[in-house]
Amino acid sequence: MAGGTSRLQASRTMVPMTTPILNGKVAVITGAAQGIGYACARVFVREGAKVLLVDFSGAEDEAAATLGPAAVPHHADVSREDEIEAMFAAALDKFGRVDAAIHVAGTQGGRSPEILRYMSAKAALQRAALPEEQAEVAAFLASDRASFVTATVIPVDGGWSARLA
Ligand SMILES: NC(=O)c1ccc[n+]([C@@H]2O[C@H](COP(=O)([O-])OP(=O)(O)OC[C@H]3O[C@@H](n4cnc5c(N)ncnc54)[C@H](O)[C@@H]3O)[C@@H](O)[C@H]2O)c1
């Protein structure tokens, strides 16, 4: 674009890329001792959020410790209703509010390297996601930058579902 400023350059000027997008927010993140949940906790803390880092594995204390004081560990089994209630009560008690609930707890099941290779080959990008690539979208959705996004589904699948269409 000769002599002009592209829309991308302009938006970068208006919103410095270094501005944390979750300053002042509080998130409850389940399944956060490892994998996608941990990546979410890491990205949320990086972006200025306070996080209740929830897991039932026993590794939640160690995981939270790697993220500093903004991450508070909480032991809960999210298949139990009473533990879910206690989890949100703990978040309110600790932080006074909850802005986002990110539910990642679950099990991947036994996927052999062959199945993973097969599934990755089906994606337009020809690979599996990094946990951080899921986490960055979750952070955006929890931020005020997504203030007009509601009740929608955003595939973060490297074009996997698009190629099935
Ligand atoms: N990794 C992938 O490619 C992929 C793809 C599609 C869907 N998923 C789904 O995303 C979720 C997370 O995947 P991941 O790869 O991060 O898994 P992971 O096994 O690495 O981590 C899951 C975490 O959830 C915790 N957890 C499981 N059940 C829990 C419960 N009842 N209460 C509290 N904590 C519990 C585990 O202890 C573990 O720390 C899973 O449900 C998985 O099926 C993953």
The ligand as an SDF file (V2000), in Angstrom:
LIG
                    3D

 44 48  0  0  0  0  0  0  0  0999 V2000
   -5.4240  -32.6340   22.9760 N   0  0  0  0  0  0  0  0  0  0  0  0
   -6.2470  -32.7540   21.9220 C   0  0  0  0  0  0  0  0  0  0  0  0
   -5.8410  -32.9130   20.7470 O   0  0  0  0  0  0  0  0  0  0  0  0
   -7.7390  -32.6580   22.0980 C   0  0  0  0  0  0  0  0  0  0  0  0
   -8.5410  -32.6330   20.9780 C   0  0  0  0  0  0  0  0  0  0  0  0
   -9.9230  -32.5360   21.1570 C   0  0  0  0  0  0  0  0  0  0  0  0
  -10.4400  -32.5080   22.4270 C   0  0  0  0  0  0  0  0  0  0  0  0
   -9.6460  -32.5410   23.5000 N   0  0  0  0  0  0  0  0  0  0  0  0
  -10.2630  -32.5310   24.8230 C   0  0  0  0  0  0  0  0  0  0  0  0
   -9.7730  -31.4400   25.5930 O   0  0  0  0  0  0  0  0  0  0  0  0
   -9.6800  -31.8470   26.9590 C   0  0  0  0  0  0  0  0  0  0  0  0
   -8.2810  -31.5910   27.4720 C   0  0  0  0  0  0  0  0  0  0  0  0
   -7.3390  -32.2430   26.6530 O   0  0  0  0  0  0  0  0  0  0  0  0
   -5.8130  -32.3040   27.0990 P   0  0  0  0  0  0  0  0  0  0  0  0
   -5.0640  -32.8510   25.9590 O   0  0  0  0  0  0  0  0  0  0  0  0
   -5.3910  -31.0170   27.7170 O   0  0  0  0  0  0  0  0  0  0  0  0
   -5.9420  -33.4340   28.2510 O   0  0  0  0  0  0  0  0  0  0  0  0
   -4.9390  -33.7940   29.4280 P   0  0  0  0  0  0  0  0  0  0  0  0
   -5.2180  -35.2090   29.7700 O   0  0  0  0  0  0  0  0  0  0  0  0
   -3.5400  -33.3850   29.1030 O   0  0  0  0  0  0  0  0  0  0  0  0
   -5.4230  -32.8510   30.6410 O   0  0  0  0  0  0  0  0  0  0  0  0
   -6.6860  -33.0080   31.1960 C   0  0  0  0  0  0  0  0  0  0  0  0
   -6.6360  -32.5330   32.6480 C   0  0  0  0  0  0  0  0  0  0  0  0
   -7.9800  -32.6260   33.1420 O   0  0  0  0  0  0  0  0  0  0  0  0
   -7.9200  -33.1850   34.4520 C   0  0  0  0  0  0  0  0  0  0  0  0
   -9.1940  -33.8080   34.7350 N   0  0  0  0  0  0  0  0  0  0  0  0
   -9.7410  -34.8730   34.0880 C   0  0  0  0  0  0  0  0  0  0  0  0
  -10.9390  -35.1820   34.6460 N   0  0  0  0  0  0  0  0  0  0  0  0
  -11.1450  -34.2890   35.6480 C   0  0  0  0  0  0  0  0  0  0  0  0
  -12.1930  -34.0970   36.5790 C   0  0  0  0  0  0  0  0  0  0  0  0
  -13.2590  -34.8960   36.5850 N   0  0  0  0  0  0  0  0  0  0  0  0
  -12.1010  -33.0750   37.4600 N   0  0  0  0  0  0  0  0  0  0  0  0
  -11.0140  -32.2780   37.4560 C   0  0  0  0  0  0  0  0  0  0  0  0
   -9.9890  -32.4100   36.6020 N   0  0  0  0  0  0  0  0  0  0  0  0
  -10.0430  -33.4110   35.7160 C   0  0  0  0  0  0  0  0  0  0  0  0
   -6.7530  -34.1610   34.4070 C   0  0  0  0  0  0  0  0  0  0  0  0
   -6.2800  -34.4620   35.7070 O   0  0  0  0  0  0  0  0  0  0  0  0
   -5.7620  -33.4080   33.5470 C   0  0  0  0  0  0  0  0  0  0  0  0
   -4.9120  -32.5740   34.3320 O   0  0  0  0  0  0  0  0  0  0  0  0
  -10.0840  -33.3070   27.0130 C   0  0  0  0  0  0  0  0  0  0  0  0
  -11.4330  -33.4090   27.3970 O   0  0  0  0  0  0  0  0  0  0  0  0
   -9.8930  -33.7710   25.6110 C   0  0  0  0  0  0  0  0  0  0  0  0
  -10.7250  -34.8620   25.2990 O   0  0  0  0  0  0  0  0  0  0  0  0
   -8.3000  -32.6180   23.3740 C   0  0  0  0  0  0  0  0  0  0  0  0
  1  2  1  0
  2  3  2  0
  2  4  1  0
  4  5  1  0
  4 44  2  0
  5  6  2  0
  6  7  1  0
  7  8  2  0
  8  9  1  0
  8 44  1  0
  9 10  1  0
  9 42  1  0
 10 11  1  0
 11 12  1  0
 11 40  1  0
 12 13  1  0
 13 14  1  0
 14 15  2  0
 14 16  1  0
 14 17  1  0
 17 18  1  0
 18 19  2  0
 18 20  1  0
 18 21  1  0
 21 22  1  0
 22 23  1  0
 23 24  1  0
 23 38  1  0
 24 25  1  0
 25 26  1  0
 25 36  1  0
 26 27  1  0
 26 35  1  0
 27 28  2  0
 28 29  1  0
 29 30  1  0
 29 35  2  0
 30 31  1  0
 30 32  2  0
 32 33  1  0
 33 34  2  0
 34 35  1  0
 36 37  1  0
 36 38  1  0
 38 39  1  0
 40 41  1  0
 40 42  1  0
 42 43  1  0
M  CHG  2   8   1  16  -1
M  END
$$$$
